[in-house]
Amino acid sequence: MIAIRRRELLVGAAALGLLGVSACNGASGGAGVTADDMVLGAADAPVTVIEYASTTCSHCAVFHEEAWARLKENYIDNGRIRFVLREYPTAPAPVAVAGFQLARCGGASAEQYYTRVGELFRQQAAIFATGTMEGIRQKFVEIGGAAGLNEEQVMQCIADEAGAERIRATVETANSEFNITGTPTFIINGVKLETAPTYENVAAAIDAALAG
């Protein structure tokens, strides 16, 4: 069991009121894009895809590994969809929140944000393998360093209360509008994907939305 005790990582479950956040499983604003969203793709794309995900969710990491490159190439880069990842921390919530705070650190652009989230997914197993708060902290500092951030910046971002409140609000809205029960969950033009979150199922739903 990983014990998260230091103040830098205490922006999670208790501080955010995220004790009721659902677990990672295989299965801010709602369907519209908001000012806080990190958006990839053309602003006038006919389809908007929102993924509710957690940096500590193993199924989210698997989706990123198996599907992200294809989704980006086939739908985002060519202007067919605009894509938003919405932050929905799952256990251990303090670690997930810290990861998202790191991803946004230093006024990150959308491109920088998705690169950092991708790195958090790629290193998810290594982060948990440290087994300690200090090990997790050092991994975040390492990932931040590779992104051009120093240790002080990383720790300040992780402890950012405004960012923590934004994540809390995102979770509340997601639960009230879409009844999120696990991550990753996809919303395609306002419609929740009810099938398994695989590339094939997401692509099929996008294609149906594009066909109108």
C-alpha positions in Angstrom: 0.0 0.0 0.0 1.4 3.4 -1.0 1.1 6.0 1.8 0.7 9.6 0.6 1.4 11.9 3.5 3.5 14.9 2.4 1.7 18.1 1.8 2.8 18.3 -1.8 0.6 15.3 -2.6 -2.3 16.0 -0.3 -4.4 17.7 -2.9 -6.2 14.4 -3.5 -9.2 12.6 -2.0 -9.8 14.5 1.2 -8.8 18.0 0.0 -10.9 17.7 -3.2 -13.9 15.8 -1.8 -13.1 13.0 -4.3 -13.7 10.1 -1.9 -16.7 9.1 -4.0 -14.8 9.0 -7.3 -15.4 5.7 -9.2 -12.7 3.2 -9.7 -10.7 2.7 -12.9 -12.4 -0.1 -14.9 -12.8 -1.4 -18.4 -15.9 0.1 -19.2 -15.8 21.0 -15.6 -18.4 21.3 -18.2 -20.4 18.6 -19.9 -20.4 17.8 -23.6 -19.4 21.3 -24.6 -15.8 22.5 -24.7 -14.9 24.9 -21.9 -12.1 27.5 -21.4 -10.4 25.1 -19.0 -10.3 22.2 -21.5 -7.1 21.1 -23.2 -8.3 20.7 -26.8 -6.6 19.0 -29.7 -7.9 19.3 -33.3 -9.7 21.8 -35.4 -12.1 24.2 -33.6 -14.6 23.7 -36.4 -14.4 19.9 -36.4 -17.9 18.3 -36.8 -17.4 15.9 -33.9 -16.2 16.5 -30.4 -14.8 13.5 -28.4 -14.4 13.9 -24.6 -12.5 11.2 -22.7 -12.8 11.1 -18.9 -9.6 9.5 -17.8 -7.2 9.2 -14.8 -3.4 9.1 -14.8 -3.6 6.3 -12.3 -6.1 4.2 -14.3 -4.5 1.1 -15.9 -7.2 0.8 -18.6 -6.6 4.4 -19.6 -2.9 3.6 -19.9 -3.7 0.6 -22.1 -6.0 2.7 -24.3 -3.3 5.3 -24.7 -0.8 2.6 -25.6 -3.0 0.7 -28.1 -5.2 3.4 -29.5 -4.0 7.0 -29.1 -1.6 7.1 -32.0 -4.3 5.8 -34.4 -7.0 8.0 -33.0 -4.8 11.1 -33.4 -3.7 10.2 -36.9 -7.0 9.1 -38.3 -9.3 11.6 -36.6 -7.6 14.5 -34.8 -4.7 15.5 -37.1 -6.9 15.6 -40.2 -9.6 17.8 -38.6 -12.3 15.3 -38.3 -12.7 15.6 -34.6 -11.6 17.8 -31.7 -10.5 15.9 -28.7 -10.7 16.7 -25.0 -9.3 14.7 -22.1 -11.2 15.5 -18.9 -9.5 14.9 -15.6 -11.3 12.3 -13.5 -9.0 11.0 -10.8 -9.3 7.4 -9.6 -7.5 5.7 -6.7 -5.1 6.7 -5.4 -6.7 10.0 -6.0 -3.9 12.2 -4.6 -1.5 10.6 -7.1 -3.9 11.1 -10.0 -4.5 14.7 -9.1 -0.8 15.3 -8.8 -0.2 13.9 -12.2 -2.8 16.1 -13.8 -1.4 19.2 -12.0 2.0 18.2 -13.4 0.6 17.9 -16.9 -0.7 21.4 -16.8 2.3 22.9 -15.0 3.9 26.1 -16.3 1.0 27.1 -18.5 1.4 24.1 -20.7 -0.1 24.2 -24.2 -2.5 21.5 -25.3 0.3 19.8 -27.1 2.6 19.9 -24.1 -0.3 18.7 -21.9 -1.0 15.6 -24.0 2.7 14.8 -24.3 3.0 14.9 -20.5 -0.1 12.8 -19.9 1.2 10.3 -22.4 4.4 10.1 -20.4 2.5 9.6 -17.2 0.6 6.7 -18.8 3.8 5.2 -20.2 5.5 5.4 -16.8 2.4 4.5 -14.7 3.7 1.1 -13.7 7.1 2.5 -12.8 5.5 5.2 -10.7 3.6 2.7 -8.7 6.5 0.3 -8.5 8.4 2.8 -6.4 6.0 1.9 -3.6 6.5 5.0 -1.6 5.5 8.6 -1.5 9.1 9.7 -1.9 9.5 7.4 -4.9 6.4 8.8 -6.5 7.5 12.4 -5.9 10.9 11.7 -7.5 9.2 10.2 -10.5 7.1 13.3 -10.9 10.2 15.5 -10.6 11.9 13.3 -13.2 9.0 13.5 -15.6 8.7 17.3 -15.0 12.4 17.7 -15.6 12.2 16.0 -19.0 9.5 18.6 -19.8 11.7 21.5 -18.8 10.4 22.0 -15.3 12.5 22.2 -12.2 11.7 20.6 -8.9 10.3 23.7 -7.3 7.9 24.3 -10.2 6.7 20.7 -10.1 6.0 20.9 -6.4 4.2 24.2 -6.6 2.0 22.9 -9.5 1.1 19.8 -7.6 0.0 21.9 -4.6 -2.0 24.3 -6.7 -5.4 24.8 -4.9 -7.1 26.4 -7.9 -6.2 23.5 -10.1 -7.4 21.1 -7.5 -10.7 22.9 -7.3 -11.0 22.8 -11.1 -10.6 19.0 -11.0 -13.2 18.6 -8.3 -15.7 20.7 -10.3 -15.0 18.5 -13.4 -15.7 15.4 -11.4 -19.0 16.8 -10.0 -20.2 17.8 -13.4 -19.2 14.5 -15.0 -21.1 12.6 -12.4 -24.2 14.7 -12.7 -24.4 14.9 -16.5 -23.0 11.5 -17.5 -23.1 9.3 -14.5 -19.5 8.3 -14.9 -18.9 4.9 -13.3 -15.3 4.3 -14.4 -12.5 5.3 -16.7 -11.9 5.7 -19.5 -15.4 6.9 -20.5 -15.9 8.5 -23.9 -18.6 11.1 -24.8 -19.0 11.6 -28.5 -21.0 14.7 -29.5 -22.7 14.5 -26.2 -23.5 10.8 -26.3 -21.9 8.5 -23.8 -20.2 5.4 -25.3 -21.8 2.4 -23.7 -19.6 -0.2 -25.3 -16.1 -1.2 -24.2 -13.5 1.6 -24.6 -11.5 0.1 -27.4 -10.2 1.9 -30.5 -12.6 0.0 -32.7 -15.6 1.0 -30.6 -14.6 4.6 -30.3 -13.8 4.8 -34.0 -17.2 3.2 -34.9 -19.0 5.8 -32.8 -17.0 8.6 -34.3 -17.8 7.4 -37.8 -21.5 7.2 -37.0 -21.4 10.8 -35.7 -19.5 11.9 -38.8 -22.1 10.3 -41.0 -24.7 12.3 -39.2 
